[in-house]
Amino acid sequence: MQLHPKNSIAVIFCARRTGTGDEAYHAAALAMGALAAQQPGYLGEDHARSADGFGITVSYWRDDASAKAWRDHPEHADIRDQGRDKWYRDYSLHVARVERGYDWQK
């Protein structure tokens, strides 16, 4: 976890997997993580996944325009379509402005 600036944008992606195509899914997730990190305005991301396939990814962006540019990136759009077709049972996406954040580390 890392602190993200006030007024940055958090894109919260919550999804349940179908359980099929795990190898292709993991390859696509790695590729999209690397591609997102190269985009202007990218600040980082956090992930969590349960044993039953429910996962949350939160990506952080400098501003809404950066988040929308990532949403509209052609490679990301292609993988999103594959996800809907193959890998996700359902998902929800929420976009929020970060008002404050705290980090703690031992």
C-alpha positions in Angstrom: 0.0 0.0 0.0 1.1 3.5 -0.6 -0.1 7.0 0.0 -1.8 8.8 -2.9 -2.2 12.5 -3.2 -5.3 14.3 -2.1 -7.7 14.8 -5.0 -6.3 11.9 -6.9 -8.8 9.5 -8.5 -9.3 5.9 -7.2 -10.9 3.4 -9.7 -12.2 0.5 -7.6 -12.8 -2.7 -9.6 -14.6 -5.5 -7.7 -15.0 -8.8 -9.6 -15.9 -12.4 -9.2 -14.1 -14.8 -11.5 -15.6 -17.6 -13.5 -12.7 -19.9 -12.6 -11.9 -20.7 -16.2 -8.8 -19.7 -18.2 -6.7 -19.0 -15.1 -3.4 -19.0 -17.0 -4.6 -16.6 -19.7 -6.2 -14.4 -17.0 -3.0 -14.1 -15.0 -1.0 -13.3 -18.1 -3.5 -10.6 -19.1 -3.6 -9.2 -15.6 0.2 -8.9 -15.5 0.3 -7.3 -18.9 -2.5 -4.8 -18.0 -0.7 -3.9 -14.7 2.5 -3.2 -16.6 0.7 -1.2 -19.3 -1.2 0.9 -16.8 2.0 1.8 -15.0 3.3 3.3 -18.3 0.2 5.6 -18.7 0.4 9.3 -17.9 -1.2 10.1 -14.6 -0.8 6.6 -13.1 0.0 6.6 -9.4 -0.2 2.9 -8.4 -2.6 0.2 -7.5 -3.6 -2.1 -4.7 -5.0 -5.7 -5.0 -6.8 -8.3 -2.9 -8.2 -11.6 -3.9 -10.1 -14.2 -1.8 -9.8 -18.0 -2.3 -13.2 -18.1 -3.9 -12.2 -15.8 -6.7 -13.6 -12.5 -5.5 -11.0 -9.7 -6.1 -10.6 -6.0 -5.7 -8.2 -3.9 -7.6 -7.9 -0.2 -6.9 -5.9 1.9 -9.3 -5.0 5.5 -8.5 -4.7 8.3 -11.1 -3.6 11.9 -10.9 -6.9 13.1 -12.3 -10.1 12.0 -13.9 -8.8 12.6 -17.4 -6.0 10.1 -16.7 -8.4 7.5 -15.4 -10.7 8.0 -18.4 -7.7 7.7 -20.8 -6.8 4.3 -19.2 -10.5 3.2 -19.5 -10.4 4.1 -23.2 -6.9 2.7 -24.0 -7.4 0.2 -26.9 -5.4 -2.7 -25.4 -7.2 -2.3 -22.1 -10.6 -2.2 -23.9 -9.7 -5.4 -25.7 -8.7 -7.2 -22.4 -11.9 -5.8 -20.7 -14.0 -7.4 -23.5 -12.1 -10.7 -23.0 -12.8 -10.5 -19.3 -16.5 -10.1 -19.8 -16.5 -13.0 -22.3 -14.3 -15.5 -20.4 -13.0 -14.6 -16.9 -15.6 -12.6 -15.0 -18.9 -13.8 -13.6 -19.8 -10.3 -12.6 -18.0 -7.0 -11.6 -18.7 -3.5 -10.4 -16.6 -0.5 -10.9 -16.6 2.7 -8.8 -14.7 5.9 -9.3 -13.9 8.1 -6.3 -11.9 11.1 -5.4 -9.3 10.5 -2.7 -9.9 13.1 0.1 -7.2 11.9 2.4 -5.1 8.8 3.0 -2.9 7.4 5.7 -0.1 4.8 5.6 1.4 2.9 8.5 4.3 0.5 8.4 6.1 -1.5 11.1 
